[in-house]
Amino acid sequence: MPHAEDTRAVPYSAGQMYDLVADVRRYPEFLPWCQALRVRSEDIDSSGAGLLVADMVARFKGFEERFTSRVSLRPAESAIDVAYVDGPFRHLTNTWRFQDIGQGRSRVAFTIDFEFRSRLLQLLANSMLERALMRLSQAFIDRADVLYGATGGSAPSRPLQPT
């Protein structure tokens, strides 16, 4: 099962990056391959903590797939966890962790584990994993630049590491 990680120091606070990632309704505006997203259900308290279930339509290299995920938002812990509910995967989880590192900067850690049901999709994913996840991670940083103003470089603190 493919596993990859990307940890980057970014010129934005942990709170800003958390808010950007937690705002799943906006993903079609900036994420590559995300064609549509619909929040099916939402149970969020006044602190912003809770669960939502979302359907996403992703299009990549001529393939279009729909899948449903459960998103756990934990702002007090600066953590977002995504678990697979339904669609083309055997398994899909991803996690986001955000940590302030001073001077308005933060460290953002993203991990993903997945396996497609289709051998063809799995072969395609395996061959493109590193490049696709670097592009995905960069899309969030580029979006932060748009929302919060470009304030500096966003070089990875360590490169994406597929395992």
C-alpha positions in Angstrom: 0.0 0.0 0.0 1.6 3.3 -1.0 2.5 5.7 1.8 3.9 9.2 1.4 4.8 12.1 3.6 5.6 15.7 3.0 6.6 18.1 5.7 7.3 21.7 4.9 8.1 24.9 6.7 5.8 27.6 5.4 5.6 31.4 5.9 2.1 31.2 7.5 0.9 30.4 11.0 -0.4 27.0 11.9 -3.8 28.5 12.4 -3.9 29.9 8.9 -2.8 26.7 7.3 -5.2 24.7 9.4 -8.1 26.9 8.3 -7.1 26.6 4.7 -7.0 22.8 4.8 -10.2 22.5 6.9 -12.2 24.6 4.3 -12.9 21.6 2.1 -15.7 23.3 0.2 -13.1 25.5 -1.5 -10.9 22.6 -2.8 -12.4 22.7 -6.3 -11.1 26.3 -6.6 -7.4 25.3 -6.3 -6.7 21.6 -5.9 -5.4 19.9 -9.1 -7.7 17.0 -10.0 -10.6 18.1 -7.7 -13.5 18.7 -10.1 -16.2 18.9 -7.5 -16.8 18.6 -3.8 -20.1 18.3 -1.8 -20.4 18.3 2.0 -22.9 15.6 2.7 -23.2 16.0 6.4 -21.6 18.2 9.0 -21.5 18.1 12.8 -19.1 21.0 13.9 -19.2 22.7 17.3 -18.6 26.3 18.1 -14.9 25.7 18.4 -14.7 24.4 14.9 -14.1 20.8 16.1 -16.2 17.9 14.7 -16.9 15.7 11.7 -18.0 16.2 8.2 -18.6 13.8 5.4 -17.8 14.9 1.9 -18.1 13.5 -1.6 -15.3 14.5 -4.1 -15.0 14.0 -7.8 -11.4 13.7 -8.9 -10.2 13.6 -12.5 -6.7 12.5 -13.5 -5.2 11.3 -16.8 -8.5 10.6 -18.3 -9.9 8.8 -15.2 -12.8 10.3 -13.2 -13.6 8.8 -9.8 -16.0 9.7 -7.0 -15.3 9.0 -3.4 -16.6 9.8 0.0 -14.5 10.7 3.0 -15.0 11.4 6.7 -13.1 14.5 7.9 -12.3 14.9 11.6 -11.4 18.5 12.5 -9.5 19.1 15.8 -8.4 22.7 15.8 -7.3 22.6 19.5 -4.8 19.9 18.5 -4.0 21.5 15.1 -5.0 18.2 13.5 -7.1 17.0 10.6 -7.7 13.4 9.8 -9.4 12.0 6.7 -10.8 8.5 6.5 -12.2 6.7 3.5 -15.9 5.9 3.4 -16.8 4.8 -0.1 -15.5 4.8 -3.7 -12.6 3.3 -5.7 -10.2 2.6 -2.9 -9.6 -0.4 -0.7 -8.1 1.9 1.8 -7.4 5.7 2.1 -6.3 7.8 5.1 -4.5 11.0 5.3 -3.5 13.3 8.2 -2.5 16.9 8.5 -0.5 18.3 11.4 0.3 22.0 11.9 2.9 23.4 14.3 3.9 27.1 14.8 7.7 27.4 14.6 8.0 31.1 15.3 8.1 34.4 13.4 4.7 33.7 11.8 5.9 30.5 10.3 4.7 26.9 10.8 5.5 23.4 9.9 2.9 21.5 8.0 3.0 17.7 7.9 0.9 15.7 5.5 0.8 11.9 5.3 -1.3 9.7 3.0 -1.8 5.9 2.7 -4.0 4.4 0.0 -4.7 1.5 -2.2 -7.1 1.5 -5.2 -9.4 -1.4 -5.9 -8.4 -1.2 -9.6 -5.0 -2.6 -10.5 -4.8 -0.1 -13.4 -5.4 2.9 -11.2 -3.0 1.5 -8.6 -0.2 1.1 -11.2 -0.9 4.7 -12.4 -0.9 6.0 -8.9 2.3 4.2 -8.0 4.1 5.6 -11.0 3.0 9.2 -10.3 2.9 9.2 -6.5 5.9 11.5 -5.7 5.1 14.1 -8.4 1.4 14.1 -7.7 1.8 14.6 -4.0 4.4 17.3 -4.4 1.9 19.1 -6.7 -0.9 18.6 -4.2 1.2 20.0 -1.3 2.3 22.9 -3.4 -1.3 23.7 -4.3 -2.1 24.3 -0.6 0.9 26.6 -0.3 0.0 28.5 -3.5 -3.5 28.9 -2.1 -2.1 30.3 1.2 -0.1 32.8 -1.0 -3.4 34.0 -2.6 -5.3 34.1 0.7 -2.7 35.5 3.1 -0.2 37.2 0.7 3.1 35.8 -0.4 5.6 36.4 2.4 8.5 34.2 1.5 9.7 30.9 0.1 8.1 27.6 0.9 10.9 25.1 0.3 10.3 21.7 1.8 12.0 21.1 5.1 12.4 17.5 3.9 11.4 16.1 0.5 8.3 13.9 -0.1 9.1 10.4 0.9 7.0 7.6 -0.6 7.4 4.3 1.1 
